[in-house]
């Protein structure tokens, strides 16, 4: 049985919805994999671009260079967190049986 109004039977004819979610876990998995991780990736890319721009425009000013390096460090930490979150979601999907492999 499908949830979230994904299937209805009227006069012995079954109409299925376009989303094809079976469980709440699949809904959460799809939201994380299709929405949250790509948005976080775009934000991470913008942080790296901003840090690179600040680094190029620092004109040798030590304070501006330090600020740009801090942004790059924050971006690297964000990248590690994003990859970790992605892998955690994939491993949980594997454990709960939503997927057959990690990738």
C-alpha positions as CSV (number, residue, x, y, z in Angstrom):
1,X,0.0,0.0,0.0
2,X,1.3,3.4,-0.9
3,X,1.0,6.4,1.4
4,X,0.6,10.1,1.0
5,X,-2.4,9.7,-1.4
6,X,-0.3,7.9,-4.0
7,X,-2.9,5.4,-4.9
8,X,-6.7,5.4,-5.1
9,X,-9.1,2.8,-6.4
10,X,-12.3,4.0,-8.0
11,X,-14.8,1.6,-9.7
12,X,-12.2,-1.2,-9.9
13,X,-9.7,1.2,-11.6
14,X,-6.5,2.1,-9.7
15,X,-5.0,5.5,-10.2
16,X,-1.4,6.0,-8.9
17,X,0.3,9.3,-8.1
18,X,3.5,10.4,-9.8
19,X,5.7,10.4,-6.7
20,X,5.6,6.7,-5.9
21,X,6.6,6.9,-2.2
22,X,6.1,3.8,-0.2
23,X,7.3,4.9,3.2
24,X,8.1,8.1,5.1
25,X,11.8,7.0,5.0
26,X,11.7,7.2,1.2
27,X,10.2,10.7,1.4
28,X,12.9,11.9,3.7
29,X,15.6,10.2,1.6
30,X,14.4,11.8,-1.6
31,X,14.2,15.3,0.1
32,X,17.7,15.0,1.4
33,X,19.2,13.5,-1.9
34,X,17.3,15.6,-4.4
35,X,16.9,18.9,-2.5
36,X,19.1,19.5,0.5
37,X,22.4,18.1,-0.7
38,X,22.3,19.9,-4.1
39,X,21.4,23.2,-2.4
40,X,24.3,22.7,0.1
41,X,26.6,22.0,-2.8
42,X,25.7,25.2,-4.6
43,X,26.1,27.2,-1.4
44,X,29.5,25.6,-0.8
45,X,30.6,26.5,-4.4
46,X,29.6,30.1,-3.8
47,X,31.6,30.2,-0.5
48,X,34.7,29.0,-2.4
49,X,34.1,31.6,-5.2
50,X,33.7,34.3,-2.6
51,X,36.8,33.2,-0.7
52,X,38.8,33.1,-3.9
53,X,37.6,36.6,-4.9
54,X,38.5,38.0,-1.5
55,X,41.9,36.3,-1.7
56,X,42.6,37.8,-5.1
57,X,41.4,41.3,-4.1
58,X,43.3,41.3,-0.8
59,X,46.2,43.3,-2.4
60,X,48.7,41.9,0.0
61,X,46.7,43.1,3.1
62,X,47.4,40.6,5.8
63,X,43.9,41.0,7.4
64,X,42.1,40.4,4.1
65,X,44.3,37.4,3.3
66,X,43.6,36.0,6.8
67,X,39.8,36.6,6.2
68,X,40.0,34.8,2.8
69,X,41.9,31.9,4.3
70,X,39.3,31.6,7.1
71,X,36.6,31.4,4.4
72,X,38.5,28.7,2.5
73,X,38.9,26.8,5.7
74,X,35.2,27.1,6.4
75,X,34.5,25.9,2.9
76,X,36.7,22.8,3.4
77,X,35.0,22.0,6.7
78,X,31.6,22.4,4.9
79,X,32.8,20.1,2.2
80,X,33.8,17.4,4.7
81,X,30.5,17.8,6.5
82,X,28.5,17.6,3.2
83,X,30.4,14.4,2.1
84,X,29.9,12.9,5.6
85,X,26.1,13.7,5.5
86,X,25.8,12.2,2.1
87,X,27.5,9.0,3.2
88,X,25.5,8.8,6.4
89,X,22.3,9.1,4.4
90,X,23.4,6.4,1.9
91,X,24.5,4.0,4.7
92,X,21.2,4.5,6.5
93,X,19.3,3.9,3.3
94,X,21.4,0.7,2.8
95,X,20.7,-0.5,6.4
96,X,16.9,0.2,6.1
97,X,16.7,-1.5,2.7
98,X,15.9,1.5,0.5
99,X,18.9,1.0,-1.8
100,X,21.1,-2.0,-2.7
101,X,24.5,-0.2,-2.6
102,X,26.1,2.9,-1.1
103,X,26.4,4.7,-4.4
